[in-house]
Amino acid sequence: MFLSLFVLVSNVHASNNNQKKPELKICVSGGYIPYKIKLTNGGWDGFDVPIMKDFADYLNKTPVFVDVEWASIIPSLVSFKCDMISVGLVVTPERLKVVSFGNIVYENELVLAMQNINNNNNINYKSLHDLIRANKVISVAAGTSSALYAAREKLNIMTYNGLDAPINALLTNKVDAVLF
């Protein structure tokens, strides 16, 4: 699956007249380690952050990171809450109708994780198909490539808003596995 790190709205707009450099508002969604994480001091860290800062510098703008929920990342862009978004996003025909994607920066694959209780899970479940046959519940985050894949494959899933919620569901034994 191909992910695009940069998604730009077709007409980047507006500047703040009170600043030396105009702002580049970048919508991000925290909790997507190692790409982005919101620090306790309110700042941001991770793989994407220096890239976005360098991109803003290239445009002679000041980067301003706007924290939004994952499920509202594209609506935030198209409603001009931000000038661009910086997320790992699967390019789909539906998304191409509303946003312009930049070049692919990296690719990754889906990963399935489950707790290894008493070493039985790694013995009993060697593949996703083993989980499907056992009718195990798999958690996914809404709007992610995991959710798209799970829907296409008709998996027994619980869908959660936010990127941390599916993992928390696994850790609290509400689901049997998480797909991310």
TAKA-V684533 format. One record per backbone hydrogen bond with DSSP energy under -1.0 kcal/mol. NH is the residue of the N-H (numbers start at 1). CO is the residue of the C=O. If there is no record, write none. Layout:
nh->NH co->CO
nh->NH co->CO
This chain:
nh->4 co->89
nh->7 co->85
nh->8 co->100
nh->9 co->83
nh->19 co->16
nh->24 co->62
nh->26 co->64
nh->27 co->84
nh->28 co->66
nh->32 co->36
nh->35 co->32
nh->36 co->32
nh->37 co->45
nh->39 co->43
nh->42 co->39
nh->45 co->37
nh->47 co->34
nh->48 co->35
nh->52 co->48
nh->53 co->49
nh->54 co->50
nh->55 co->51
nh->56 co->52
nh->57 co->53
nh->58 co->54
nh->59 co->55
nh->60 co->57
nh->61 co->56
nh->62 co->22
nh->64 co->24
nh->66 co->26
nh->68 co->28
nh->72 co->69
nh->73 co->70
nh->76 co->72
nh->77 co->73
nh->78 co->74
nh->79 co->75
nh->80 co->77
nh->81 co->76
nh->83 co->25
nh->84 co->25
nh->85 co->7
nh->86 co->27
nh->89 co->4
nh->96 co->92
nh->98 co->95
nh->99 co->95
nh->100 co->8
nh->102 co->6
nh->113 co->178
nh->117 co->115
nh->120 co->117
nh->124 co->120
nh->125 co->121
nh->131 co->127
nh->132 co->128
nh->133 co->129
nh->134 co->130
nh->135 co->132
nh->136 co->131
nh->138 co->156
nh->139 co->177
nh->140 co->158
nh->142 co->160
nh->144 co->141
nh->148 co->144
nh->149 co->145
nh->150 co->146
nh->151 co->147
nh->152 co->148
nh->153 co->149
nh->155 co->150
nh->157 co->155
nh->158 co->138
nh->160 co->140
nh->168 co->164
nh->169 co->165
nh->170 co->166
nh->171 co->167
nh->172 co->168
nh->173 co->170
nh->174 co->169
nh->175 co->169
nh->176 co->137
nh->177 co->137
nh->178 co->113
nh->179 co->139
nh->180 co->111
